[in-house]
């Protein structure tokens, strides 16, 4: 059974409070971090394509334009540009769980 086929799969899930996030979907941002792991994309522009929060602070999935890849960053590692990406909004939302080794697994799919 696929997660999207199970109506009880997301039972008990409480989504993060949207007001906890500084950035919204489709906001264009610039990576600005001294974290060595982000060195390959530091200074690059991208668009917010996902949001989530853990115990420390909000995090974001940022599609980096120059390399056509998504990187995960924390809120303090990105800066606003004041721009919005004009692409059409997605019609499907994925819920992803990340394990201790940084691997993501899709655990929920729903139509928006």
C-alpha positions in Angstrom: 0.0 0.0 0.0 1.3 3.4 -0.9 1.1 6.2 1.8 -1.3 8.1 -0.3 -3.7 5.1 -0.4 -3.9 4.9 3.4 -6.4 7.5 4.8 -5.1 6.9 8.4 -1.4 7.2 7.5 -1.2 10.8 8.7 -3.4 10.3 11.7 -2.0 12.3 14.6 0.2 14.4 12.5 0.2 18.1 13.4 1.7 20.3 10.7 4.1 23.1 11.8 2.6 26.5 12.6 3.0 28.6 9.4 3.8 31.7 11.5 6.9 29.9 12.7 8.5 30.4 9.2 10.2 33.6 8.1 10.1 32.5 4.4 7.2 31.2 2.3 7.0 28.8 -0.6 8.2 30.5 -3.8 10.4 33.1 -2.0 13.7 33.6 -3.8 16.6 33.5 -1.3 20.4 33.6 -1.3 22.4 31.1 0.6 24.7 32.9 3.1 26.4 30.5 5.5 29.9 29.8 6.8 29.0 26.1 7.2 31.6 24.2 5.2 28.9 21.7 4.1 27.1 24.5 2.3 30.3 25.9 0.6 29.3 24.5 -2.8 26.1 26.6 -2.8 27.2 29.6 -0.6 26.2 32.8 -2.4 23.9 31.0 -4.8 20.2 32.0 -5.4 17.4 29.6 -5.1 13.6 29.2 -4.4 11.9 27.8 -1.3 10.2 24.6 -2.3 9.8 23.0 1.1 9.6 23.8 4.8 9.9 21.9 8.0 11.0 22.3 11.6 12.9 20.3 14.1 13.8 20.9 17.7 16.2 23.7 16.9 14.6 26.0 14.3 12.8 26.1 10.9 14.5 24.5 7.9 13.9 24.9 4.2 14.3 22.9 1.0 15.9 25.4 -1.4 16.0 24.6 -5.2 19.4 26.1 -6.2 19.0 27.5 -9.7 22.6 27.3 -10.9 22.9 23.5 -10.2 19.2 22.5 -10.5 19.3 20.7 -7.2 17.6 21.0 -3.8 19.6 21.7 -0.7 18.4 21.6 2.9 19.3 24.7 4.9 18.3 26.3 8.2 16.6 29.6 8.4 19.8 31.5 9.6 21.7 30.2 6.5 19.6 32.1 3.9 18.8 35.7 3.1 15.8 37.2 1.4 16.1 38.8 -2.1 12.6 40.3 -2.1 11.7 38.3 -5.2 9.2 35.6 -5.8 9.5 32.7 -8.3 6.7 33.1 -10.9 6.4 29.3 -11.6 3.1 27.7 -11.1 2.4 26.4 -7.6 2.7 22.7 -7.1 -0.4 20.5 -7.0 1.0 17.8 -4.8 2.6 17.9 -1.3 5.0 15.3 0.1 5.8 14.6 3.7 9.4 13.4 4.1 11.1 11.8 7.1 14.9 12.1 7.3 16.9 9.4 9.1 20.1 9.9 11.1 22.3 9.5 8.0 20.4 12.3 6.2 18.4 10.1 3.9 14.9 11.1 3.1 11.9 8.8 2.9 8.5 9.8 1.5 5.9 9.0 4.2 2.9 10.9 2.9 1.6 12.2 -0.4 -1.5 14.4 -0.8 -3.1 16.6 -3.4 -3.3 20.3 -2.7 
